[in-house]
Amino acid sequence: MLTLSDNSAIKIIVNTSTLSELTMSDCCSAPGLLPFECALENMLSQITPVTQTLNLPIAQALNYVLAQGIASPINVPNHDNSAMDGYAFAIESLTQGNTLTMVGRSMAGAPFQGECKLGECIRIMTGAKMPVCCDSVEMQENVQAEAQSITFLKEKQFGSHVRKAGEDIQLGQQVLKQGHKLSAVDIGILASLGVNEVKVYRKLKVALIATGDELKLPGQALNSGDIYESNSFVLRGMLEKLHVDVIDFGIIDDDFDAIKAAFVSADSQADAVISSGGVSVGDADYTKTVLDDLGEIGFWKIAMKPGKPFAFGKLPNSIFFGLPGNPVSALVTFHQLAIIALTKMQNAQALNRTNLQVKCTSDLKKSPGRMDFQRGVLSINEQGENVVESTGSQGSGILSSLARANCFIVLAAEQGKVNAGEIVTVQLFDQFIY
């Protein structure tokens, strides 16, 4: 068994004996294709997280990764307080009768300053500080009030409707761990603790390069054989959700010198360089050649579908991800591989993706040989069961299949065809796709 280290961006367990027995029998399988799990392990082992930090006001820290854990400087609540609008009293006061005399008020921000003796009570509002002489609260709906005379209509228990100091968060308690990416709720929690500044890791810089003579930007006229470039738009949106600075190099022609110049420039500016297209075996696919010339290739070609021609390597100053040109292949490899690597580069905690075992209502085409990420729609049937169906054609150029889907149907490399009614693994789409 091979297990990734605890500081890796995702944890995978690989049965190496199973991998060695895989039969690469689908039409795109061939000896030398790296199993998906091994590719992920290989890639993460070569990733070095950023170390540079900065101090930011919490109002500017959304989606940054904490470089230092946060311990609470106070108790939350910082004092015992009432959970209800009603009357505060000492439970002992009710041993002599159920009618008490109101002798004061405790309001939020204006606590009662006097003394509440046995037989007395205090009018109190929700969130108001409990008087030191009181230990319980009765809601106003359960009393009969006549001037200063307050009659309790129900039997009470000690400590009822009282929120104790530190009940939510205790002084010194770790609230957020190093590596945690700050959400809007996290920012609110920090504000509630009186924390006004946090130490975070700097943002990654990621360069995007699209290659292909046939590519045109939306709005441009298409000539014969041209297509509109969409990968960079999808990838930029996903990268922005990852909270990195994107450097977009646009479309580069299928020319060795032009691609090399773009790579050199990108490497000088970015922590990671991502290209789409040019990693296949065509005569005009120069990306691999350029990478060989400038840096080194970690691996090229993975036993996964879609996305076999995924490349990973290093440039002099940056990490390189070479995505296939087909839109679905580019998105799937970016989501399943590159995002995991970039998360580790951010020094962030591992991504938590939700996998479910559900019944498949469709027949699925699959040949043993490559791990397959098919697009599916997860729903609940009339019997209240989770079920998944295929979106239909799974071609790597059919981007609409992803638009219709809400999950991946993940089929292991050794898996063959799936018949309707069989149980399959689904991975729910996360915030990067939605």
Secondary structure, 3 states (H helix, E strand, C coil): CEECCCCCCCCCEECHHHHHCCCCCCCCCCCCCEEHHHHHHHHHHCCCCCCCEEEEEHHHCCCCEECCCEECCCCECCCCEECCCEEEECHHHHHCCCEEEEEEEEECCECCCCCCCCCEEEEECCCCECCCCCCEEEEHHHEEEECCEEEECCCCCCCCCEECCCCCECCCCEEECCCCECCHHHHHHHHHCCCCEEEEECCCEEEEEEECCCEECCCCCCCCCCEECCHHHHHHHHHHHHCCEEEEEEEECCCHHHHHHHHHHHHHHCCEEEEECCCCCCCCCCHHHHHHHHCEEEEECEEEECCCCCEEEECCCCEEEEECCCHHHHHHHHHHHHHHHHHHHCCCCCCCCCEEEEEECCCECCCCCCEEEEEEEEEECCCCCEEEEECCCCCCCCCHHHHHCCEEEEECCCCCCECCCCEEEEEECCCCCC
